[in-house]
């Protein structure tokens, strides 16, 4: 039983390290202030281009640039950092809010959970039936964790970017947004496009891959 517990913990940490790290930053150390904002432009843009009616937009008073979506299509809440909200122009912000909205519209949170659980139970089955040692369990958790992340990346994050860019009024906003992200995260090796760690363990596609999608949309006109 201990071998199964070890595998489960390692697998979940490997797949969800970014979410766990983000959550720990919110509860440990200096607490980030939050506030609800009434931004009719965001509400109208999301409603018009995705059909989603946002219940709330929460602003995290944080210099880092990020956005995320909480809830499911029947309870959609968007989260934006002040670093992003105050630095991005309307074209850049449109890409972010559409990307996050499409995660919700396409049930990506549920989809990612199902993918994660299927691969997790496959790993548990293998551990229980093959009676492998600790080193093999660690290796298995890493391999299946990387596979899970890659599947989630290309079935949720890539798709959300693709849909958002297709719906954008001005896809050039994606390109300038990536430049701002690069500057904001220039000291964070986890976001370096040349990092093997990022390639293997990060859910998001790279800045360059987003720019390629945007350029393809621009050149198709």
C-alpha positions in Angstrom: 0.0 0.0 0.0 2.9 2.4 0.8 4.2 2.0 -2.8 0.8 3.1 -4.2 0.7 6.1 -1.8 4.2 7.2 -2.8 3.3 6.9 -6.5 0.1 8.9 -6.1 1.8 11.7 -4.2 4.8 12.0 -6.6 2.5 11.9 -9.7 0.1 14.6 -8.3 3.0 16.9 -7.3 4.8 16.5 -10.7 1.6 17.2 -12.7 0.3 20.0 -10.5 3.5 21.6 -9.2 2.6 25.0 -10.8 -0.9 25.1 -9.2 0.5 24.0 -5.8 3.3 26.6 -6.0 0.8 29.3 -6.9 -1.6 28.3 -4.1 1.3 28.3 -1.6 2.3 31.8 -2.6 -1.2 32.9 -1.8 -1.4 31.4 1.7 2.3 31.7 2.8 4.0 35.0 3.4 2.6 38.3 2.5 -1.1 37.9 1.7 -2.1 39.2 -1.8 -5.0 41.6 -1.6 -8.0 40.9 -3.9 -10.9 43.0 -5.1 -13.8 42.6 -7.6 -13.9 44.9 -10.5 -16.7 46.0 -12.9 -15.1 46.1 -16.3 -17.9 46.2 -18.8 -15.5 45.9 -21.7 -14.2 42.5 -20.5 -17.8 41.3 -19.7 -19.0 42.4 -23.2 -16.0 41.1 -25.1 -16.2 37.6 -23.4 -20.0 37.4 -23.9 -19.8 38.5 -27.6 -17.0 36.2 -28.6 -17.5 33.1 -26.4 -21.1 33.3 -25.3 -20.0 33.1 -21.7 -21.5 35.4 -19.0 -18.9 36.1 -16.3 -20.2 36.2 -12.8 -17.3 38.1 -11.4 -13.8 39.4 -12.3 -11.4 39.3 -9.4 -8.2 41.4 -9.4 -5.2 40.0 -7.5 -3.0 42.9 -6.4 0.2 41.3 -7.6 3.0 42.7 -9.9 3.3 39.4 -11.7 1.4 39.0 -14.9 -1.2 36.2 -15.0 -4.8 35.3 -15.6 -6.9 32.3 -14.7 -10.4 30.9 -14.7 -12.3 29.5 -11.7 -15.5 27.5 -11.9 -17.3 25.8 -14.8 -19.5 27.3 -17.6 -22.5 27.6 -15.2 -20.3 29.5 -12.6 -17.5 31.4 -14.4 -15.2 33.6 -12.5 -12.2 35.3 -14.0 -9.0 36.2 -12.1 -6.5 38.7 -13.4 -3.4 40.2 -11.7 -2.9 43.9 -11.5 0.5 43.4 -13.1 -1.3 42.2 -16.2 -4.5 44.2 -16.1 -2.7 47.5 -15.7 0.1 46.8 -18.2 -1.8 45.2 -21.1 -3.6 47.3 -23.8 -7.0 46.3 -25.1 -5.6 44.1 -27.9 -3.3 42.2 -25.5 -6.0 41.9 -22.8 -8.5 40.6 -25.3 -6.2 37.6 -25.9 -5.9 36.8 -22.2 -9.6 37.1 -21.4 -10.7 35.1 -24.4 -8.1 32.4 -23.7 -9.3 32.1 -20.1 -13.0 32.2 -21.2 -12.5 29.4 -23.7 -11.0 27.2 -21.0 -14.3 27.5 -19.2 -16.5 27.2 -22.3 -14.7 24.0 -23.4 -14.8 22.5 -19.9 -11.0 22.3 -19.8 -10.8 22.1 -16.0 -13.0 19.0 -16.1 -11.1 17.6 -19.1 -7.7 18.1 -17.5 -9.0 16.4 -14.3 -10.3 13.4 -16.3 -7.0 13.0 -18.2 -5.0 13.3 -14.9 -7.2 10.7 -13.2 -7.1 8.2 -16.1 -3.3 8.3 -16.2 -3.1 8.2 -12.4 -5.2 5.0 -12.2 -3.2 3.4 -15.0 0.0 4.1 -12.9 -1.7 2.7 -9.7 -2.7 -0.4 -11.6 0.9 -0.9 -12.9 2.4 -0.4 -9.4 0.0 -2.9 -7.8 0.4 -5.6 -10.4 4.1 -5.4 -11.1 5.3 -4.9 -7.5 8.1 -2.6 -8.6 10.7 -1.0 -6.3 11.0 2.6 -5.0 13.3 3.8 -7.8 11.0 2.3 -10.4 8.1 4.0 -8.8 9.8 7.4 -8.9 10.8 6.9 -12.5 7.2 5.8 -13.4 5.7 8.8 -11.7 8.0 11.2 -13.6 7.3 9.5 -17.0 3.6 9.4 -16.5 3.6 12.9 -15.1 5.4 14.2 -18.2 3.0 12.3 -20.5 0.0 13.8 -18.6 1.3 17.3 -18.8 2.0 17.0 -22.6 -1.5 15.7 -23.2 -3.1 18.5 -21.1 -0.9 21.1 -22.8 -2.0 20.2 -26.4 -5.6 19.4 -25.6 -6.4 22.4 -23.4 -3.8 25.2 -23.4 -3.0 25.0 -27.1 -6.7 24.8 -28.0 -7.6 27.7 -25.7 -4.9 29.8 -27.4 -6.0 28.7 -30.9 -9.6 29.5 -30.3 -8.8 32.9 -28.6 -6.5 34.0 -31.5 -9.1 33.0 -34.1 -11.7 35.2 -32.4 -9.5 38.2 -31.7 -10.1 41.5 -33.3 -6.4 42.2 -33.6 -4.1 39.1 -33.2 -1.1 41.4 -33.2 -2.0 41.9 -29.5 -0.8 38.3 -28.9 2.7 39.1 -30.2 3.2 42.3 -28.1 1.7 40.5 -25.0 4.4 37.8 -25.3 7.1 40.5 -25.3 5.7 41.8 -22.0 5.5 38.3 -20.5 9.2 37.7 -21.5 10.2 40.9 -19.7 8.0 40.2 -16.6 9.4 36.6 -16.2 13.0 37.2 -17.5 14.5 36.1 -14.2 12.3 33.0 -13.8 14.1 30.0 -15.4 10.8 28.1 -15.3 9.5 30.3 -18.1 12.6 30.2 -20.2 11.8 28.8 -23.7 15.2 27.1 -23.8 14.6 25.3 -20.5 14.2 21.5 -20.6 12.2 21.7 -17.4 9.7 24.1 -19.0 9.4 21.9 -22.1 8.7 18.8 -20.0 6.8 20.1 -16.9 4.9 23.3 -17.9 1.3 23.2 -19.0 1.4 26.3 -21.2 2.8 26.4 -24.7 5.8 28.7 -25.2 5.7 32.4 -26.1 7.1 31.6 -29.6 4.4 29.0 -30.2 1.7 31.6 -29.4 3.4 34.1 -31.8 3.4 31.4 -34.5 -0.3 30.9 -34.2 -0.9 34.7 -34.2 1.2 35.1 -37.3 -0.6 32.3 -39.1 -3.9 34.1 -38.4 -2.4 37.5 -39.6 -1.0 36.0 -42.7 -4.2 34.2 -43.6 -6.1 37.5 -44.1 
